[in-house]
Amino acid sequence: MKKIVILGAGTGGTISANSLRKKLDKREWQITVIDKNQMHYYQPGFLFLPFRFPGYKELPDVSRPIKSLLCKGVDFVSTEIIEIDVKKKRVETKSGNFDYDWLVSSLGCRIIPDDIEGMKDGYEKNVFDFYTPDSAIKLQRALERFEKGNVVLNVAEMPIKCPVAPIEFVFLADYYFYKRGIRNKVEIELVTPLPGAFTKPIATSVFSEIAKQKGIKITPNYNLGEVHHEKKIIKSYDGKEIDYDLLVAIPPFEGAAVIEDSGLGNGAGYIPTDKHTLKALKHEDIYSIGDGTDVPTSKAGSVAHFESEVMAENLLSEINGGAPTAKFDGHSNCFIESGFNKALLIDFNYKVEPLPGKFPLPVIGPFSLLKETRINHQGKLAFRWAYWNQILPCKLPGEPILTNECSPRGKKVSMLTDSSLFEI
Ligand SMILES: Cc1cc2nc3c(=O)[nH]c(=O)nc-3n(C[C@H](O)[C@H](O)[C@H](O)COP(=O)(O)OP(=O)(O)OC[C@H]3O[C@@H](n4cnc5c(N)ncnc54)[C@H](O)[C@@H]3O)c2cc1C
């Protein structure tokens, strides 16, 4: 029996396991998924939990047992991976060793609050984050107690998981305090190392305009050095201080520690990965997908999803003696909830930044790109159902509705200086 071992049962690992299981003969191929958790979390819900958004009050609203999400014929082992021995082609875990013919790494990334002086000391006093299930619930309680003052959302450094989460958080905070009738007593500020609200210029100008209308201050080019929770200030490397009453921190990120410990990482826990084929650059029998790669696109669930499809195509081709010819173009898309029952949508890739237009169909949409609409909001709400019932079990319609390649259809390509940018 030949063996595929998949590391991590998050978005990328689950989709990969299910799509490979559907395509490979069960009598010839064993597929094993290893994850230290028993539960899979719908992480976009971590942004809604702090605000007790309708349908997002407790952890059961955003989680399901991993085992229930994997197809029949996929073996699941819940244990911590402690080493990947690429010479022996073996994964070592706290519950024994697993040999592999092919390895798919999808271990994601994690926050490191200890990297910033003073940040951890302030945790649960007046410093919170929303990047883990527990911290999202703790922030919910802190927001409930909050009556007036400065809410500062700070991004310590890039890259972060879900680069739209900071702007989405401040939009939702505006709506939350408005609904509680205390918006006039609360200042909201987004403090970021980027030159603006997002990584790409056209989207940045759209988000900045909305923030302005909502009375949200954006402080760009700010590189966090220290947090002083007793004085309630953050201080940049060049000495600029900003006061806060509640700090919503987005700490520095790194890939999984085991990647670095096994000599597979780039120094920050990310696997050097071919940005098109998704093969680990130095290891012929390893594919790398999701937040744990170093490819230059967003760390987003949509990316992990599209990458899983390209990876599966390439791995199947190699198994059948062919070459890994499928190419990932960096495709990423994401709804951005902006409060008051509206949301925006962005769709882009390595070369093409988010553009205005309609998605997925020209003229019809029904979603609008880079524009606040109620239908986008409905799409964002429906997405959780689609995630559990269509995306993870690999039951999406695919062509022509949704492809892993970023399409020019419906987009205002006239805004681009070079329309050949869509070619991979
Ligand atoms: C607040 C928030 C909002 C988001 N919003 C969006 C959104 O709107 N749209 C979007 O597309 N994306 C969004 N994302 C991002 C999305 O959730 C991630 O990009 C996606 O989950 C990445 O998938 P992955 O498989 O690479 O990693 P993950 O889904 O994080 O899975 C990694 C898995 O590896 C396991 N693991 C790690 N180390 C070990 C080890 N040593 N041993 C065993 N198991 C291990 C973990 O337990 C985990 O289950 C959001 C994320 C957050 C936090």
The ligand as an SDF file (V2000), in Angstrom:
LIG
                    3D

 53 58  0  0  0  0  0  0  0  0999 V2000
  -10.0360   36.0430   12.2810 C   0  0  0  0  0  0  0  0  0  0  0  0
   -9.8180   35.3600   10.9810 C   0  0  0  0  0  0  0  0  0  0  0  0
  -10.6180   35.6790    9.9030 C   0  0  0  0  0  0  0  0  0  0  0  0
  -10.4210   35.0470    8.6730 C   0  0  0  0  0  0  0  0  0  0  0  0
  -11.2410   35.3780    7.6350 N   0  0  0  0  0  0  0  0  0  0  0  0
  -11.0440   34.7940    6.4440 C   0  0  0  0  0  0  0  0  0  0  0  0
  -11.9050   35.0830    5.3500 C   0  0  0  0  0  0  0  0  0  0  0  0
  -12.8730   35.8460    5.4790 O   0  0  0  0  0  0  0  0  0  0  0  0
  -11.6470   34.4930    4.1500 N   0  0  0  0  0  0  0  0  0  0  0  0
  -10.5950   33.6420    3.9930 C   0  0  0  0  0  0  0  0  0  0  0  0
  -10.3960   33.1450    2.8810 O   0  0  0  0  0  0  0  0  0  0  0  0
   -9.7580   33.3230    5.0140 N   0  0  0  0  0  0  0  0  0  0  0  0
   -9.9740   33.8680    6.2300 C   0  0  0  0  0  0  0  0  0  0  0  0
   -9.1500   33.5340    7.2800 N   0  0  0  0  0  0  0  0  0  0  0  0
   -7.9380   32.7410    7.0540 C   0  0  0  0  0  0  0  0  0  0  0  0
   -8.1580   31.2350    6.9660 C   0  0  0  0  0  0  0  0  0  0  0  0
   -8.8610   30.7560    8.0760 O   0  0  0  0  0  0  0  0  0  0  0  0
   -6.7880   30.5640    6.8770 C   0  0  0  0  0  0  0  0  0  0  0  0
   -6.0350   31.1870    5.8750 O   0  0  0  0  0  0  0  0  0  0  0  0
   -6.9240   29.0890    6.5410 C   0  0  0  0  0  0  0  0  0  0  0  0
   -7.5360   28.4180    7.6110 O   0  0  0  0  0  0  0  0  0  0  0  0
   -5.5470   28.4770    6.2350 C   0  0  0  0  0  0  0  0  0  0  0  0
   -5.6630   27.1040    6.0360 O   0  0  0  0  0  0  0  0  0  0  0  0
   -4.4250   26.1420    6.3860 P   0  0  0  0  0  0  0  0  0  0  0  0
   -4.8870   24.7830    6.0880 O   0  0  0  0  0  0  0  0  0  0  0  0
   -3.1940   26.6450    5.7520 O   0  0  0  0  0  0  0  0  0  0  0  0
   -4.2000   26.3370    7.9650 O   0  0  0  0  0  0  0  0  0  0  0  0
   -5.1960   26.0770    9.1510 P   0  0  0  0  0  0  0  0  0  0  0  0
   -6.5980   26.0420    8.6680 O   0  0  0  0  0  0  0  0  0  0  0  0
   -4.8470   27.0690   10.1950 O   0  0  0  0  0  0  0  0  0  0  0  0
   -4.8330   24.5960    9.6400 O   0  0  0  0  0  0  0  0  0  0  0  0
   -3.5780   24.2560   10.1810 C   0  0  0  0  0  0  0  0  0  0  0  0
   -3.7770   23.0000   11.0230 C   0  0  0  0  0  0  0  0  0  0  0  0
   -2.4830   22.4860   11.3920 O   0  0  0  0  0  0  0  0  0  0  0  0
   -2.5600   21.9980   12.7140 C   0  0  0  0  0  0  0  0  0  0  0  0
   -1.1980   21.9650   13.2770 N   0  0  0  0  0  0  0  0  0  0  0  0
   -0.2840   22.9640   13.3380 C   0  0  0  0  0  0  0  0  0  0  0  0
    0.8500   22.5300   13.8990 N   0  0  0  0  0  0  0  0  0  0  0  0
    0.6730   21.2290   14.2020 C   0  0  0  0  0  0  0  0  0  0  0  0
    1.5010   20.2210   14.7840 C   0  0  0  0  0  0  0  0  0  0  0  0
    2.7540   20.4630   15.1830 N   0  0  0  0  0  0  0  0  0  0  0  0
    0.9820   18.9730   14.9500 N   0  0  0  0  0  0  0  0  0  0  0  0
   -0.2760   18.6910   14.5480 C   0  0  0  0  0  0  0  0  0  0  0  0
   -1.1090   19.6010   13.9870 N   0  0  0  0  0  0  0  0  0  0  0  0
   -0.6390   20.8510   13.8160 C   0  0  0  0  0  0  0  0  0  0  0  0
   -3.4850   22.9690   13.4240 C   0  0  0  0  0  0  0  0  0  0  0  0
   -4.0750   22.3670   14.5630 O   0  0  0  0  0  0  0  0  0  0  0  0
   -4.5200   23.2790   12.3260 C   0  0  0  0  0  0  0  0  0  0  0  0
   -5.6700   22.4730   12.4170 O   0  0  0  0  0  0  0  0  0  0  0  0
   -9.3810   34.0970    8.5440 C   0  0  0  0  0  0  0  0  0  0  0  0
   -8.6030   33.7310    9.6390 C   0  0  0  0  0  0  0  0  0  0  0  0
   -8.8230   34.3560   10.8600 C   0  0  0  0  0  0  0  0  0  0  0  0
   -7.9970   33.9550   12.0550 C   0  0  0  0  0  0  0  0  0  0  0  0
  1  2  1  0
  2  3  1  0
  2 52  2  0
  3  4  2  0
  4  5  1  0
  4 50  1  0
  5  6  2  0
  6  7  1  0
  6 13  1  0
  7  8  2  0
  7  9  1  0
  9 10  1  0
 10 11  2  0
 10 12  1  0
 12 13  2  0
 13 14  1  0
 14 15  1  0
 14 50  1  0
 15 16  1  0
 16 17  1  0
 16 18  1  0
 18 19  1  0
 18 20  1  0
 20 21  1  0
 20 22  1  0
 22 23  1  0
 23 24  1  0
 24 25  2  0
 24 26  1  0
 24 27  1  0
 27 28  1  0
 28 29  2  0
 28 30  1  0
 28 31  1  0
 31 32  1  0
 32 33  1  0
 33 34  1  0
 33 48  1  0
 34 35  1  0
 35 36  1  0
 35 46  1  0
 36 37  1  0
 36 45  1  0
 37 38  2  0
 38 39  1  0
 39 40  1  0
 39 45  2  0
 40 41  1  0
 40 42  2  0
 42 43  1  0
 43 44  2  0
 44 45  1  0
 46 47  1  0
 46 48  1  0
 48 49  1  0
 50 51  2  0
 51 52  1  0
 52 53  1  0
M  END
$$$$
